[in-house]
């Protein structure tokens, strides 16, 4: 039961199995290489779409570019140890291999720590670690 204002509404009940965002790419082949370098396993679904998986999570990469969509896409990936993850990101030399990739160092906030990575198309990834389990 969810209470909104003075009304009680019944919430839909379901057992979710996964959530898979759709991500666009300015240069599909370049983005495919980028995500494989990040350690995602690719399953090609069609000539213009792949699913990338790691540890039970996944997202779809499609050969589609809409600037406003890409410029406003952010994905948060929770990791166990953001410090270790940051060091691994640095070791990949992504900025040398992918001219439009951008890395932003770890910052700490009241809820936890995170670092940032823009993929070659501009998708903003947040890699974070919560201080308290979410």
N, C-alpha and C positions, 0 to 999 in steps of 0.2 A: 504494500500500500504506500503510495506517495501522497504527501499532503502539499497542495499548492494553494496558498492563501487560505481560504476557508473551505476549500473543496478537497475531498479525498478522491483520488483516482487509482484505479487498479493498474499496476505496471505489468507490461508484457513479461512473461517468464520464459527464459530460454537458457540453454547451456551452450554458450559459444565455444566453438572449436578453434577458430583462428580469426585473425583480422589481417587482411592483406591490402595495403594501400596500393593504388596505381600511381606510378611515377613516370613522368615524361622524360624525353631525352632530345636535346638539340642535335647531337650526333650519336645515333643509336650504337654504332660499333664502338666508338670511344667510351661511351658509358658502360657498355657490356664489359669491356676490358677493365675499366675502373672498378666495377663491383666485383669482378673476379679477383682483382688484386687485393681488395678488401677482405677476401676470404669467403665470400658468398659462393655457393654452388649454383650454377645456372642450369635450368631446364628450359630448353627452347620449346615454345608452344606453337609459334608460327614465325614466318619470316620477319614480322614486326612486333613480336611480343615474347618475352621470356619471364619466367618466375625465378627469383633469386632466393635461396634458402640458407639458413644457418640455425642450428640448435632449435628446431621446431617453430621458428618464425620465418615469415616470407613477405616479399613484396613483388609486384608486377612491374617490369620495366617495359615501356612501349615506345615505339618509334613514332612519337607524337610530340610536337613542340608548340605550345601556346605560351607566349612570354609571360602574360599575367598569371597564368596557372603555375608555371615553373617558379617565377619570382615570389610566389606566395606559398610554396610548398615547404613544410618543415616536418621532419620525422624525428621523434625522440626514441632512442634505443638505450634501454637501461643495461648497464654492464656491471659486473661484480666489482671491478677495481679500475676506476677511471684513470688513475696514475699509470698503471700498467698498460691500459688501452692506449693512452696518449703516447707512450714510448713506442708501442708497436706502430701507431700511425706515423710517427716521425721516421721510423726505420724503413718505411715503404717508399720514401722519397717521392711522395705523390705530387708535390709542387714542381718537381723536375720532370716527371713523366706526363703530367696533365696541367698544361699552362693555366687553365682557368680554375683549377682546384685551389681552395683557400683553407688554411688551418688557423684556428684561433685557440690559444692555449687555455688550460683549465682555469675556471673561475669558481669561486666558492660562494654559495648563497645560504640562506637560512635552512633550506630543505636538503642541500647536498652539494655535489660538485659536478661540473660538466665541462666538456670541451666541444668545439664545433668544427665541422667540415662542410664546405660547399663542394658539391660534385662538379664535374666539368660543365654541366648545364645550368647550375645555379641552385639546385636543390640543397636546402640547409639541413644537415644532420646534426642533432644534439646527441652526444654520447654522455650519459650521466650515471651517477651513483647517488642513491638516496641515503641520508643519514639514518632515517627511520624507514623501515619497510613500508612500502605503499600498499 
